[in-house]
Amino acid sequence: MSTIQIKRSITTAEPAASSLLPGELAYSEVSDKLFIGLDDGSIVSIGGQVDHDKLQTVESNANNFVLPEADLNTLGGVKKGDGVNIAAGVISFDPTSADMSGLVLDGGVF
């Protein structure tokens, strides 16, 4: 059975430049990061506990984004007007009281 060993350090936070061959891996217990050697002799971090912790936060908060209401100073949100309501993430309007001027549908103005 073959064994793959990764270089490991308990004293250095990051391997010295050119100390890893292209594709060779090294792990630092000091920085808790995994590194890889590149073809040009440089070394880059490809992961570690800090990266893992960031991804855990992204996963748990990935769907918690709320668009701001648009106004004269804020773009990218939803601009509400008379007769337009937003409740529980649903946009609805009362056509009898809604101001339809400037409403854009499929690139055309209503």
Sequence and secondary structure as in RCSB ss.txt:
>XXXX:A:sequence
MSTIQIKRSITTAEPAASSLLPGELAYSEVSDKLFIGLDDGSIVSIGGQVDHDKLQTVESNANNFVLPEADLNTL
GGVKKGDGVNIAAGVISFDPTSADMSGLVLDGGVF
>XXXX:A:secstr
      EEESS SS  TT S BT EEEETTTTEEEEE TTS EEEEEEHHHHHHHHHHHHHTT     B BTTB 
SSB   TTEEEETTEEEE TTTS  TT EETTEE 
